């Protein structure tokens, strides 16, 4: 799946694709050489391991592939085209900033509790979890390319973290949704990096 025929990729999508690729590189570097024991080591009760952080991203991003694909298809069908850069409202911008790694902005210093369907299990295989992250990230990059030519502010996607009854009411602009996913990945990869840097991390 390439970008839409006749439409340049645009800077907004090019940046997002670069960010997704950078997150994959980060995941590969922070898991390099880890045993399954190290991958699943938890710093404390209730604190996520490196494996849980990565598995959480696989759950969240994997569930978002279908609705994002549907939104892109609907956008092309409805000819919701436009050229960037695209602007989003203050609440959307604050939400995107709020999921960046802690300390990267004042609004990023909030902690979130993952909804039950996004909570990963305790034990994960390094190779399989990383391979799944690569696969989903590749699919997300291809979806971003297929959105070329669309107005990323007018095409809307549901927010799956909301209760089902609200998903049809509150939707997020496609460009912002992709930005949230990239920022959310950075946040959890940063958390996983902190786990590996702990002085009592098993060697």
ChimeraX commands (.cxc) that place a marker at each C-alpha (Angstrom):
marker #1 position 0.00,0.00,0.00 radius 0.5
marker #1 position 1.69,3.23,-1.11 radius 0.5
marker #1 position 0.51,6.79,-0.68 radius 0.5
marker #1 position -2.59,7.82,-2.58 radius 0.5
marker #1 position -2.00,8.09,-6.33 radius 0.5
marker #1 position -1.61,11.69,-7.50 radius 0.5
marker #1 position -1.11,13.14,-4.01 radius 0.5
marker #1 position 2.24,14.06,-2.46 radius 0.5
marker #1 position 2.86,12.71,1.02 radius 0.5
marker #1 position 2.94,16.12,2.69 radius 0.5
marker #1 position 5.12,17.24,5.60 radius 0.5
marker #1 position 2.59,16.31,8.32 radius 0.5
marker #1 position 2.52,12.66,7.29 radius 0.5
marker #1 position 6.24,12.57,6.47 radius 0.5
marker #1 position 7.03,13.68,10.05 radius 0.5
marker #1 position 4.64,11.10,11.51 radius 0.5
marker #1 position 6.16,8.29,9.44 radius 0.5
marker #1 position 9.66,9.35,10.55 radius 0.5
marker #1 position 8.51,9.32,14.20 radius 0.5
marker #1 position 7.04,5.83,13.87 radius 0.5
marker #1 position 10.29,4.59,12.32 radius 0.5
marker #1 position 12.30,6.24,15.13 radius 0.5
marker #1 position 10.14,4.48,17.73 radius 0.5
marker #1 position 10.87,1.11,16.12 radius 0.5
marker #1 position 14.60,1.87,16.23 radius 0.5
marker #1 position 14.28,2.78,19.90 radius 0.5
marker #1 position 12.43,-0.45,20.67 radius 0.5
marker #1 position 15.13,-2.46,18.92 radius 0.5
marker #1 position 17.96,-0.72,20.77 radius 0.5
marker #1 position 16.43,-0.98,24.25 radius 0.5
marker #1 position 15.61,-4.70,23.85 radius 0.5
marker #1 position 18.95,-5.62,22.26 radius 0.5
marker #1 position 20.64,-8.48,24.09 radius 0.5
marker #1 position 17.90,-8.90,26.69 radius 0.5
marker #1 position 16.92,-12.31,28.00 radius 0.5
marker #1 position 13.26,-13.11,28.57 radius 0.5
marker #1 position 13.95,-12.86,32.31 radius 0.5
marker #1 position 15.26,-9.30,31.94 radius 0.5
marker #1 position 12.46,-8.41,29.51 radius 0.5
marker #1 position 9.83,-9.45,32.07 radius 0.5
marker #1 position 11.54,-8.06,35.18 radius 0.5
marker #1 position 9.35,-5.63,37.14 radius 0.5
marker #1 position 11.00,-2.92,39.29 radius 0.5
marker #1 position 8.23,-3.18,41.89 radius 0.5
marker #1 position 4.78,-4.63,42.37 radius 0.5
marker #1 position 2.45,-2.87,39.97 radius 0.5
marker #1 position 5.28,-1.36,37.92 radius 0.5
marker #1 position 5.49,-2.53,34.33 radius 0.5
marker #1 position 8.41,-4.43,32.89 radius 0.5
marker #1 position 10.05,-3.59,29.57 radius 0.5
marker #1 position 8.00,-6.40,28.04 radius 0.5
marker #1 position 4.73,-5.08,29.45 radius 0.5
marker #1 position 5.38,-1.60,28.09 radius 0.5
marker #1 position 6.05,-2.97,24.61 radius 0.5
marker #1 position 3.15,-5.43,24.76 radius 0.5
marker #1 position 0.85,-2.57,25.83 radius 0.5
marker #1 position 1.83,-0.67,22.67 radius 0.5
marker #1 position 1.08,-3.74,20.57 radius 0.5
marker #1 position -2.41,-3.93,22.08 radius 0.5
marker #1 position -3.20,-0.23,21.69 radius 0.5
marker #1 position -1.77,0.21,18.20 radius 0.5
marker #1 position -3.10,-3.12,16.95 radius 0.5
marker #1 position -6.65,-2.22,17.97 radius 0.5
marker #1 position -6.37,1.16,16.25 radius 0.5
marker #1 position -5.34,-0.20,12.83 radius 0.5
marker #1 position -8.87,-1.10,11.70 radius 0.5
marker #1 position -10.66,2.15,12.69 radius 0.5
marker #1 position -7.87,4.28,11.25 radius 0.5
marker #1 position -7.98,2.30,8.00 radius 0.5
marker #1 position -11.77,2.76,7.86 radius 0.5
marker #1 position -11.46,6.50,8.50 radius 0.5
marker #1 position -8.92,6.88,5.70 radius 0.5
marker #1 position -11.09,4.92,3.28 radius 0.5
marker #1 position -14.12,7.04,4.23 radius 0.5
marker #1 position -12.09,10.21,3.80 radius 0.5
marker #1 position -11.10,9.26,0.26 radius 0.5
marker #1 position -14.68,8.24,-0.57 radius 0.5
marker #1 position -16.00,11.59,0.68 radius 0.5
marker #1 position -13.16,13.50,-1.04 radius 0.5
marker #1 position -12.11,15.18,2.19 radius 0.5
marker #1 position -8.90,16.45,0.67 radius 0.5
marker #1 position -6.61,19.23,1.75 radius 0.5
marker #1 position -3.03,20.40,1.99 radius 0.5
marker #1 position -1.16,20.88,5.22 radius 0.5
marker #1 position 0.12,21.99,7.55 radius 0.5
marker #1 position -3.04,21.14,9.47 radius 0.5
marker #1 position -4.12,22.89,12.66 radius 0.5
marker #1 position -6.04,21.38,15.57 radius 0.5
marker #1 position -7.97,22.89,18.46 radius 0.5
marker #1 position -6.44,23.65,21.84 radius 0.5
marker #1 position -7.96,20.63,23.58 radius 0.5
marker #1 position -6.63,18.27,20.90 radius 0.5
marker #1 position -3.18,19.86,21.05 radius 0.5
marker #1 position -3.11,19.56,24.84 radius 0.5
marker #1 position -4.16,15.91,24.64 radius 0.5
marker #1 position -1.34,15.13,22.18 radius 0.5
marker #1 position 1.19,16.94,24.39 radius 0.5
marker #1 position -0.13,15.14,27.46 radius 0.5
marker #1 position 0.89,11.69,26.22 radius 0.5
marker #1 position 4.48,12.63,25.43 radius 0.5
marker #1 position 7.18,11.25,27.76 radius 0.5
marker #1 position 7.06,12.75,31.25 radius 0.5
marker #1 position 8.95,16.00,31.58 radius 0.5
marker #1 position 8.85,16.83,27.86 radius 0.5
marker #1 position 6.16,19.47,28.48 radius 0.5
marker #1 position 4.14,20.71,31.49 radius 0.5
marker #1 position 1.03,18.83,30.31 radius 0.5
marker #1 position 3.03,15.61,29.92 radius 0.5
marker #1 position 3.56,15.27,33.67 radius 0.5
marker #1 position 0.18,13.61,34.14 radius 0.5
marker #1 position -0.01,9.86,34.71 radius 0.5
marker #1 position -2.67,7.73,33.07 radius 0.5
marker #1 position -4.14,4.43,34.18 radius 0.5
marker #1 position -4.59,2.10,31.21 radius 0.5
marker #1 position -8.15,0.81,30.66 radius 0.5
marker #1 position -8.52,-2.89,31.38 radius 0.5
marker #1 position -8.52,-3.99,27.74 radius 0.5
marker #1 position -5.11,-2.34,27.27 radius 0.5
marker #1 position -3.40,-3.93,30.29 radius 0.5
marker #1 position -0.80,-6.50,29.19 radius 0.5
marker #1 position -0.13,-9.85,30.82 radius 0.5
marker #1 position 3.02,-10.43,32.90 radius 0.5
marker #1 position 5.16,-12.68,30.69 radius 0.5
marker #1 position 6.31,-12.01,27.14 radius 0.5
marker #1 position 8.84,-13.39,24.69 radius 0.5
marker #1 position 11.37,-10.77,23.57 radius 0.5
marker #1 position 11.64,-11.83,19.93 radius 0.5
marker #1 position 7.91,-12.30,19.35 radius 0.5
marker #1 position 6.90,-9.10,21.12 radius 0.5
marker #1 position 9.44,-7.05,19.17 radius 0.5
marker #1 position 8.45,-8.71,15.89 radius 0.5
marker #1 position 4.80,-7.85,16.56 radius 0.5
marker #1 position 5.74,-4.25,17.32 radius 0.5
marker #1 position 7.66,-4.03,14.04 radius 0.5
marker #1 position 4.72,-5.52,12.11 radius 0.5
marker #1 position 2.11,-3.20,13.59 radius 0.5
marker #1 position 4.39,-0.18,13.12 radius 0.5
marker #1 position 4.89,-1.11,9.46 radius 0.5
marker #1 position 1.12,-1.34,9.02 radius 0.5
marker #1 position 0.69,2.06,10.71 radius 0.5
marker #1 position 3.28,3.66,8.43 radius 0.5
marker #1 position 1.52,2.26,5.38 radius 0.5
marker #1 position -1.81,3.61,6.63 radius 0.5
marker #1 position -0.21,7.03,7.06 radius 0.5
marker #1 position 1.09,6.89,3.49 radius 0.5
marker #1 position -2.37,5.94,2.24 radius 0.5
marker #1 position -3.77,9.10,3.85 radius 0.5
marker #1 position -1.78,11.33,1.48 radius 0.5
marker #1 position -3.98,14.06,0.05 radius 0.5
marker #1 position -6.57,13.89,2.83 radius 0.5
marker #1 position -7.41,16.78,5.10 radius 0.5
marker #1 position -6.02,15.34,8.32 radius 0.5
marker #1 position -8.07,17.76,10.40 radius 0.5
marker #1 position -11.44,16.96,8.77 radius 0.5
marker #1 position -11.12,13.16,8.62 radius 0.5
marker #1 position -12.07,11.86,12.07 radius 0.5
marker #1 position -11.38,8.60,13.91 radius 0.5
marker #1 position -12.99,7.13,17.05 radius 0.5
marker #1 position -11.14,7.07,20.36 radius 0.5
marker #1 position -11.26,3.42,21.40 radius 0.5
marker #1 position -10.28,4.17,25.00 radius 0.5
marker #1 position -13.69,5.82,25.46 radius 0.5
marker #1 position -16.76,3.77,26.38 radius 0.5
marker #1 position -18.43,2.29,23.30 radius 0.5
marker #1 position -21.47,4.56,23.69 radius 0.5
marker #1 position -19.25,7.64,23.37 radius 0.5
marker #1 position -17.03,6.53,20.49 radius 0.5
marker #1 position -19.55,7.66,17.89 radius 0.5
marker #1 position -19.94,11.05,19.58 radius 0.5
marker #1 position -16.38,12.10,20.33 radius 0.5
marker #1 position -13.89,11.60,17.52 radius 0.5
marker #1 position -10.37,12.86,16.91 radius 0.5
marker #1 position -8.87,14.33,13.74 radius 0.5
marker #1 position -6.86,11.68,11.88 radius 0.5
marker #1 position -3.61,13.66,11.98 radius 0.5
marker #1 position -3.93,14.19,15.73 radius 0.5
marker #1 position -4.78,10.52,16.29 radius 0.5
marker #1 position -1.63,9.42,14.49 radius 0.5
marker #1 position 0.37,11.98,16.45 radius 0.5
marker #1 position -1.08,10.64,19.72 radius 0.5
marker #1 position -0.08,7.09,18.82 radius 0.5
marker #1 position 3.49,8.15,18.03 radius 0.5
marker #1 position 3.72,10.18,21.25 radius 0.5
marker #1 position 2.20,7.36,23.30 radius 0.5
marker #1 position 4.82,5.00,21.91 radius 0.5
marker #1 position 7.58,7.43,22.87 radius 0.5
marker #1 position 6.16,7.64,26.39 radius 0.5
marker #1 position 6.19,3.89,26.99 radius 0.5
marker #1 position 9.52,3.31,25.28 radius 0.5
marker #1 position 10.95,6.00,27.56 radius 0.5
marker #1 position 9.42,4.20,30.56 radius 0.5
marker #1 position 10.95,0.93,29.37 radius 0.5
marker #1 position 14.32,2.66,28.96 radius 0.5
marker #1 position 14.15,3.85,32.58 radius 0.5
marker #1 position 13.56,0.26,33.72 radius 0.5
marker #1 position 16.67,-0.95,31.91 radius 0.5
marker #1 position 18.76,1.88,33.41 radius 0.5
marker #1 position 17.85,1.06,37.03 radius 0.5
marker #1 position 20.93,0.11,39.08 radius 0.5
marker #1 position 19.25,-3.08,40.33 radius 0.5
marker #1 position 18.18,-4.21,36.84 radius 0.5
marker #1 position 19.21,-7.88,36.54 radius 0.5
marker #1 position 22.45,-8.43,34.67 radius 0.5
marker link #1:1,2 radius 0.2
marker link #1:2,3 radius 0.2
marker link #1:3,4 radius 0.2
marker link #1:4,5 radius 0.2
marker link #1:5,6 radius 0.2
marker link #1:6,7 radius 0.2
marker link #1:7,8 radius 0.2
marker link #1:8,9 radius 0.2
marker link #1:9,10 radius 0.2
marker link #1:10,11 radius 0.2
marker link #1:11,12 radius 0.2
marker link #1:12,13 radius 0.2
marker link #1:13,14 radius 0.2
marker link #1:14,15 radius 0.2
marker link #1:15,16 radius 0.2
marker link #1:16,17 radius 0.2
marker link #1:17,18 radius 0.2
marker link #1:18,19 radius 0.2
marker link #1:19,20 radius 0.2
marker link #1:20,21 radius 0.2
marker link #1:21,22 radius 0.2
marker link #1:22,23 radius 0.2
marker link #1:23,24 radius 0.2
marker link #1:24,25 radius 0.2
marker link #1:25,26 radius 0.2
marker link #1:26,27 radius 0.2
marker link #1:27,28 radius 0.2
marker link #1:28,29 radius 0.2
marker link #1:29,30 radius 0.2
marker link #1:30,31 radius 0.2
marker link #1:31,32 radius 0.2
marker link #1:32,33 radius 0.2
marker link #1:33,34 radius 0.2
marker link #1:34,35 radius 0.2
marker link #1:35,36 radius 0.2
marker link #1:36,37 radius 0.2
marker link #1:37,38 radius 0.2
marker link #1:38,39 radius 0.2
marker link #1:39,40 radius 0.2
marker link #1:40,41 radius 0.2
marker link #1:41,42 radius 0.2
marker link #1:42,43 radius 0.2
marker link #1:43,44 radius 0.2
marker link #1:44,45 radius 0.2
marker link #1:45,46 radius 0.2
marker link #1:46,47 radius 0.2
marker link #1:47,48 radius 0.2
marker link #1:48,49 radius 0.2
marker link #1:49,50 radius 0.2
marker link #1:50,51 radius 0.2
marker link #1:51,52 radius 0.2
marker link #1:52,53 radius 0.2
marker link #1:53,54 radius 0.2
marker link #1:54,55 radius 0.2
marker link #1:55,56 radius 0.2
marker link #1:56,57 radius 0.2
marker link #1:57,58 radius 0.2
marker link #1:58,59 radius 0.2
marker link #1:59,60 radius 0.2
marker link #1:60,61 radius 0.2
marker link #1:61,62 radius 0.2
marker link #1:62,63 radius 0.2
marker link #1:63,64 radius 0.2
marker link #1:64,65 radius 0.2
marker link #1:65,66 radius 0.2
marker link #1:66,67 radius 0.2
marker link #1:67,68 radius 0.2
marker link #1:68,69 radius 0.2
marker link #1:69,70 radius 0.2
marker link #1:70,71 radius 0.2
marker link #1:71,72 radius 0.2
marker link #1:72,73 radius 0.2
marker link #1:73,74 radius 0.2
marker link #1:74,75 radius 0.2
marker link #1:75,76 radius 0.2
marker link #1:76,77 radius 0.2
marker link #1:77,78 radius 0.2
marker link #1:78,79 radius 0.2
marker link #1:79,80 radius 0.2
marker link #1:80,81 radius 0.2
marker link #1:81,82 radius 0.2
marker link #1:82,83 radius 0.2
marker link #1:83,84 radius 0.2
marker link #1:84,85 radius 0.2
marker link #1:85,86 radius 0.2
marker link #1:86,87 radius 0.2
marker link #1:87,88 radius 0.2
marker link #1:88,89 radius 0.2
marker link #1:89,90 radius 0.2
marker link #1:90,91 radius 0.2
marker link #1:91,92 radius 0.2
marker link #1:92,93 radius 0.2
marker link #1:93,94 radius 0.2
marker link #1:94,95 radius 0.2
marker link #1:95,96 radius 0.2
marker link #1:96,97 radius 0.2
marker link #1:97,98 radius 0.2
marker link #1:98,99 radius 0.2
marker link #1:99,100 radius 0.2
marker link #1:100,101 radius 0.2
marker link #1:101,102 radius 0.2
marker link #1:102,103 radius 0.2
marker link #1:103,104 radius 0.2
marker link #1:104,105 radius 0.2
marker link #1:105,106 radius 0.2
marker link #1:106,107 radius 0.2
marker link #1:107,108 radius 0.2
marker link #1:108,109 radius 0.2
marker link #1:109,110 radius 0.2
marker link #1:110,111 radius 0.2
marker link #1:111,112 radius 0.2
marker link #1:112,113 radius 0.2
marker link #1:113,114 radius 0.2
marker link #1:114,115 radius 0.2
marker link #1:115,116 radius 0.2
marker link #1:116,117 radius 0.2
marker link #1:117,118 radius 0.2
marker link #1:118,119 radius 0.2
marker link #1:119,120 radius 0.2
marker link #1:120,121 radius 0.2
marker link #1:121,122 radius 0.2
marker link #1:122,123 radius 0.2
marker link #1:123,124 radius 0.2
marker link #1:124,125 radius 0.2
marker link #1:125,126 radius 0.2
marker link #1:126,127 radius 0.2
marker link #1:127,128 radius 0.2
marker link #1:128,129 radius 0.2
marker link #1:129,130 radius 0.2
marker link #1:130,131 radius 0.2
marker link #1:131,132 radius 0.2
marker link #1:132,133 radius 0.2
marker link #1:133,134 radius 0.2
marker link #1:134,135 radius 0.2
marker link #1:135,136 radius 0.2
marker link #1:136,137 radius 0.2
marker link #1:137,138 radius 0.2
marker link #1:138,139 radius 0.2
marker link #1:139,140 radius 0.2
marker link #1:140,141 radius 0.2
marker link #1:141,142 radius 0.2
marker link #1:142,143 radius 0.2
marker link #1:143,144 radius 0.2
marker link #1:144,145 radius 0.2
marker link #1:145,146 radius 0.2
marker link #1:146,147 radius 0.2
marker link #1:147,148 radius 0.2
marker link #1:148,149 radius 0.2
marker link #1:149,150 radius 0.2
marker link #1:150,151 radius 0.2
marker link #1:151,152 radius 0.2
marker link #1:152,153 radius 0.2
marker link #1:153,154 radius 0.2
marker link #1:154,155 radius 0.2
marker link #1:155,156 radius 0.2
marker link #1:156,157 radius 0.2
marker link #1:157,158 radius 0.2
marker link #1:158,159 radius 0.2
marker link #1:159,160 radius 0.2
marker link #1:160,161 radius 0.2
marker link #1:161,162 radius 0.2
marker link #1:162,163 radius 0.2
marker link #1:163,164 radius 0.2
marker link #1:164,165 radius 0.2
marker link #1:165,166 radius 0.2
marker link #1:166,167 radius 0.2
marker link #1:167,168 radius 0.2
marker link #1:168,169 radius 0.2
marker link #1:169,170 radius 0.2
marker link #1:170,171 radius 0.2
marker link #1:171,172 radius 0.2
marker link #1:172,173 radius 0.2
marker link #1:173,174 radius 0.2
marker link #1:174,175 radius 0.2
marker link #1:175,176 radius 0.2
marker link #1:176,177 radius 0.2
marker link #1:177,178 radius 0.2
marker link #1:178,179 radius 0.2
marker link #1:179,180 radius 0.2
marker link #1:180,181 radius 0.2
marker link #1:181,182 radius 0.2
marker link #1:182,183 radius 0.2
marker link #1:183,184 radius 0.2
marker link #1:184,185 radius 0.2
marker link #1:185,186 radius 0.2
marker link #1:186,187 radius 0.2
marker link #1:187,188 radius 0.2
marker link #1:188,189 radius 0.2
marker link #1:189,190 radius 0.2
marker link #1:190,191 radius 0.2
marker link #1:191,192 radius 0.2
marker link #1:192,193 radius 0.2
marker link #1:193,194 radius 0.2
marker link #1:194,195 radius 0.2
marker link #1:195,196 radius 0.2
marker link #1:196,197 radius 0.2
marker link #1:197,198 radius 0.2
marker link #1:198,199 radius 0.2
marker link #1:199,200 radius 0.2
marker link #1:200,201 radius 0.2
marker link #1:201,202 radius 0.2
marker link #1:202,203 radius 0.2
view
